[in-house]
Amino acid sequence: MTSIKYSDINFSFSKNNLSNDVNIRTNENAIKQSIKNILLTRKGERPFRDNIGANIHNVLFENFNISNTVSLYSTIRNQIHSFEPRVTIDDIIFDDSLKDSLIDSNILSLEIIFSYVTGTNREPIQDRLTVGIERVR
Amino acid sequence: MAVGNQINIGNLGFEDIRSSIITFLKTQDTGAASYLNDYDYDGSALSTLIDLLAYNTLYYGYYSNMIANEMFLDSAQREESLISLTKPLGYAVPGYNSAVGKISLTKGGRFNEIPKYDKFTGTKSDGSVYIFRTIETYELNEEGKNPAIKLYEAKSYISSEFTSLINYESQSILLSDYPDIDISSLTVEVSVTGKEEDFVEYILSSNITTNVDENQELYWLERNTEGFKIIFGGLEEELTNRTVGKRIVRGDLVRLSFITSNGVDGNGVFAFSYDGDALSGNNEVTTINVSSGGSDGPDIDSIRFYAPRWFASQDRAVTKDDCTGMLQERGFENFNLWGGDEAMPPEYGKVFMSFEDDDLCNVAKETLDEKLVVTIYSECVPSANFVLLCNIVGEFNPNKTHRSEEDLSDIIKSTIFGLYQDDNFGVEFNRDVFVDEVRKKDDAITIDSISLFIRNEQAPSNGKRKIKFLNEINKGDGSGGGIASSKITSSSISTDPFWLEDNPNTGNVVAWRTVNGLKNIISDDAGTVDYDNGVVKINEGVVLNDFSLIAELPHTQYNFIAKENMLLEIFPNVILVPRG
């Protein structure tokens, strides 16, 4: 059994029917939740901590060109480097397949490939997280 | 920060609170907090909750702090709080004050009375014209003159019925539509018959005395966040079942008259002219005082200062502080006031005042005499200019400062000017305070010695002279050392120029000159020196021209107080050398 090194509250605040307590997330799930939280946080959203947030919502309404892609790539790397020290970003892949078919649909989908160390295993484990956002109205 | 498993609640900054919560969580080895360990990672849900908790704690910490501050006179910051806090002291926080000018008027026509609220105009040096009004009735004498008419700057003049605004239950009228009212100009009139000819003026009362009955026509003033509130009588005091003042009932008409003010903008107006209807003909108006004292309302510090003093004096002038507080409350500034018992020599039964502007003293005297105790009267003493010369010798350590010798000298001088403003009464020069202040500015400076001299300029006169330094004068061993004069060129005791100094052995003022390089005494009895009390008297005819007299303070004396009518200017002379 993998020992628990990281543990966090489940952001959905769902109830655990066995313990009657709030569900928790552990290890890689906790890390993934944390990365997703950073990406989906807008700058200024958290009081007194203006520098947290990748602001990816802003690019929904921008032209999806190389310049914006590089800028977003850099922002995501910096944010995760600063606020999620448990992981190392290996790559960020933007889903280009949506580019032509849904060019005016204001959709962003990206996959983050990252490595982390947890439990008793000292070797870095690679994992992937897909984050997608789209306009709602 | 948290210590052990305790949360330190003394730190109220956001980061401090956040760190404190995280440190607390780190110490938990049982319970839910023991297995939630992602609090250190900013992206975690736990971290987001900690941020929220820290924000909430900060919010309530700040809110509680504000509430506590606003509860006390010393720490309240909002004017509304101060208005409320000073209400139990009977102090109605003043709003706008109109600038007041003073004129004399000689009538050109046949009428002899300038009514209340009559209109004048005045002009500022920039050409802008302001309207001024009287707030009391002035009679002209047999020659058709009145030498002292006070004019109040009036942005507008209101005189109308406010019956519809009466709150009969609380017996009050709230003047919320006039934030710039000069409340000192308010006249309250009531007609119980509803007829114009039956209006009776009500009197402003500041207290409730035992001899006030239910028929007396009085009103009281309060101020709240919305404006001034006029309160009539008729409310029953439950403790004694006593009704104080006359009640306003339905059918009564209430007329209010007052002026509103432009505040500070009304200051500096002169060239007044009559613009009313009561006097006819070409009236001659002479400006006595340029308008001054206009303000846009008191600042917070002045409310804090005056309210307790107002309460202490209860609108009476009994003690010295009462007199000072009363004059300050009425807008007089830069003056000194002292009791006759403190005067040199004592004159009992008097209150002395000295103002930078001597004309203003007479206005203040009129104000004060209305409130002074019977048998006590006030007297104006013209201000006298003195210069305190401070010879400051010191050294500095070049290794402890990057500043030049000149910069350090400037620091010493600016410290003096920062601590003691020019042309002020009651200035107290204190060596220790000064040295401490210099050290705070740059600790490379060491003050070795300070010699104090006080200089007074005397105008031409052929009478006796009495120069009151009012601080102990240095009594030297031989001739001189205590006082010294500038060159005397006009005198009845010598046609040749000479100088004055003291003889500490006889306590006399000595007149001397030089003949062939030798000191020649012209008179060894030209006056007297009272070293202890700091008073120099010079006999009649000794000095006819203008001259200056310098007194040296004892070398052991490091403090100087400008007493009585001394208007002081401080002049520092600094010698600073690098430490070898």
Interface residues (C-beta under 8 A of the other chain):
Chain A: I4 Y6 S7 D8 I9 N10 F11 D21 I24 A30 Q33 S34 I35 K36 N37 I38 T41 R46 P47 F48 R49 I52 S82 F83 E84 P85 R86
Chain B: F14 E15 A32 Y35 L36 N37 D38 Y41 D42 G43 S44 A45 L46 T48 L49 D51 L52 A54 Y55 L58
